[in-house]
Amino acid sequence: MNDTAIEIQHLDFAYGSGKPVLSVSGMTVAVGECVGLVGPNGAGKSTLLLHLNGVLRGRGLVRILGLEVRRNNLKEIRRRVGLLFQDPRQQLFLPSIEEDIAFGPLSAGCWPEAEARQRVATIMARLHLEEIGAASPLRLSPGEQKRAALAAVLVMEPELLAFDEPSAGLDPAGRRDFIELVRALPQTKVIATHDMDLAYELCGRILVMDHGAVEADGPRDEILGNDKLLRAHRLERPLSMFMKGMTLRNT
C-alpha cells in the first residue's frame, strides 16, 4: 500500500497568460494526516486544492495515492479525492438533497442501483439528514448545506478529502458541529482555511502559503506559535493557543 497520499514536485500554474499564482517546489502528505493550509487571501490555497483532483492542471508533478494526475487517470483520481467547496451551493444543484447525494453513485455506475441507494441512505443517516432529504438545498441552513455537500462527497468513499474554508458562513454552533464531524472522519484531510482556531483544533501539521508558494511547513504548535512567521504572512495566532497558555499558567 502506498503510504504517501499527496506528492507534488515543481508545480507551477497561472490563469490564462497572467502572472503565476502557484509555484510549489515540493510537498508531501502522508496517508492519514490532517494538514492545514493557511495563508492570506490570494496565497494560492484554493488553487492548490483544485490540482489535487485535476480540476486545474499546471506544469509539474502531482501524484495522488501513487497515481499521477493526468488525463487517463482523472476518473480514478476523482473517485479517490473528495473536494468540498467553500460555498456548498456549488455542489448542490438538484431539486432535493437526496437526489444530490445520489447523483454521484448513480451516475458513476460503481455499484448496482439498489446498493447505490442503500449507500445514500446510510450516509444520510450518518450525517443526520434523513428528515430533510426531500428538501431543496435552497431552503436549508448553511450548516445543513455543508453537511449535505459533505454527504455527496463521502458517499463515493474517497480516500482523501480536501476542504476549502469549511467553517465559512457557519454560526458558532454550526461551526462546532462541523468541526466535530470532520474530526471523526478517518480519511487523509487537507484543509485550506483562514480559521486559525479550526486549523489548531483539527490539524497536526500546518503549511503556510503565500504568493503561491509554501513558505513554512511543520508541526501545528511550532508553526501556529511562531508570531513572527504569522505576522510576516498576515496571519494571527489562534485564540485557542492563548486560552491554552492561560489555563496552563493558572493550574
N, C-alpha and C positions, 0 to 999 in steps of 0.2 A: 504493500500500500504506500502511495506517495504521501510523505509527511509534510510536504510544502503545499499550502493552499494557493498562494499567490507568489509569483516570481515576475519581477519587472526589471528590465535592463535597458538603459539608454532610450527611454520613451520620450519622444518629442511630439507635440501636437499644436496646431494653430487652426483657428476657424477661418475658412476661406484662405485668402492670401495675406491675412493680417499678422499681427505680432504673435509670436509663440506664447501660448498660455499654459503649456505643460512642458517641463523638462526634468524628468525624474531619472537620475543616473542609475539608481538601484534601489530595490525594495523587495523584501520577502515577508510573508506572513505564514506562520505555521498552522497546520490543521489544529482546530480547537481554540485558537487565540481569539480574543476580543480586542481589537485595535481601534483606537480613536484617532481620527484625522481632525486636527484643529488648526485654525488659521483665520486671518481676516477675510472680509469679502474680496472675491477675485483672486484668492490664493490658488485655485485650481482643484479644490476638493471634489466638487461635483463632477468636474470634467474627468478626474481620475476614476471616480466610481463608474462612469459611463464606459470606460475602457475595459472594465472587468467582465462585461458580458458582450462586448463587441458592438454596443450601440455607437460608440465612436472608436475609430482605429487610427492611431498615429504611426509614426516611424519608430521602430524598436521592437523589443520582445515583451509580450505579455503572455504568461503561461498560467493557466488555472488548473489546479489539481492534475498537473502533468500534461495538459492539453494546451497547445499554442493557440492563441486567439487569432484565427484566420478563417476565411470563408467556409472551407469544408468542415470546420469544427464548430461553427456557430450554433447549430441546433443542439448539440450535446452540451456545449458550454452554457447556453441559456437555460437548459434544464437544470444544470448544477448550480447556477448563480441566481439567487433571488434578489431583485433590486426594488427597494421601497423608496418612492419619490417623496420629496418634501411635501408636495400637495397630493394627497391621496386621490383627489378627483381626477388626476391624470391617469389613474389606473382603474377607475370605476366608471364605466360608460354604458352599462346595460340597464334595463328598467328596474331590476332588483339586485340586491347584493348577492343573493343566492345564485342568480344567473352569472354575475361577475365572477364569483368564486368557481363556478363550474366551467367557465369558458375555457380555461387552460387545459384541465384534464380531458375535457370532451373533444377539444379541437386538436390536441396533441396526439390523440389516439394511442397513448401509452398503456391504457387499461380498457377492458370491456366497459360498456356504458354503465352497467349495474355496479361494477366495482368503483368506477369513477364517481358515481353519485354517492356511494357509501363513503368514499374519502371526503367528499364535500360535506356530508352530514357530520362526519367525525370532526373535521377541523372547525366547523361552525359551532359544535358543542364545546370544543376545547377553548374557543375564544369567546364563548357566551354570546353567540349571535343568532341562536335558533329562533328567538321570539321576534326578531326584526328581519328575518331572511327575505320576506316578501316586500320589504320597504325599499323605496327608491333611495339611492345613495344621496340624492339632493336633499332628502328630508332627515338625514342623520346628523348627529352632533359631530364635531371634529374628532372626538375620541372614538366614536363608533366608526367613522370613515377610516381612521387609521387602522383599527382592528380589522375592518372588512378588507382593506387593501393588503394587510399582512396575511390574512387568511387566504387571499387569492394567490399570494406568493408561496405560503407554506404548503398549500395543497399539492403543489408539484414536487414536494420533498427535496428542495435544494440542499446542497451541502455547504454552500457559502451564502451568507446574507450581507447585503450592502445597504446601509441606511443613510439617507440624505436628510439631515436635520429632523430626526424622528420626533422631537418634542415640540416642533414649531406648531403654533396655533392651539396648543392644549392648555386648559386651565390647570391649576396645581394638582387637583385630584386626578384628572385625566393623565397628566404627566406622570404622576406617581404610579398609577395603574399600568401605564405603558412601559415604564422602566422595569417594573417587576415582571411584566410579560416577556420583555426582551432578555432580561437576566436569566430566565428559566430556559431559554432556547439553547439547545446543545450545539447548534451549528457554529462554524467559524463565522465571526462577525467583524465587519469593518463599518465604523460609524463616523460619518462626517458631521460635525456639529459645531455650533457656536456656544452651545450649552455646556460650559465648563464643568458644572456640577454633575451633569449627566455623564460626561466623559470620566470624571473622577469616580463615580459610583459603579460604572459598568466595565471600564476598560483597564486591563492590566498593563497595557503598553500604549504610549502616545507618540504620534508623529506630528510634528509642527510643519505645516506647509505655508509657503509664502512665495509670491511671484512664480508659481508653477513648479517649485522645487521643494523637496523635503529638506528642511533646514535643521531639524533635530529629530532624534529617534531614541526612545529609551523607556525605562520603567515609569509607570504613572507618577509616583511620588517625586522621582528625580526631575521629570520634565515639568509637572504642574506646580512644583515647589520652587522653581527657578524664576524668581521675579524679574531678573534682568533679561532672561531669554523671552519671557512672556511679553514684557513691555516692548522689546525690540520688534515684536511681531503683532503689536496692537491687541494683546490678549491680557487677561487678568487671572490671578489665582482663584480657583473655585472657593466660594464661601464655605463649602463643606470642610476644606482644609483648615480655614481659620477656626471654625467651630470645633474641629477635632483637636487643634492645638490648645484652645482654651479649656476644653474638657480635661485634657491630659495635665495641664498646669494646675487645675483645680482639684485633682484627685491625689 
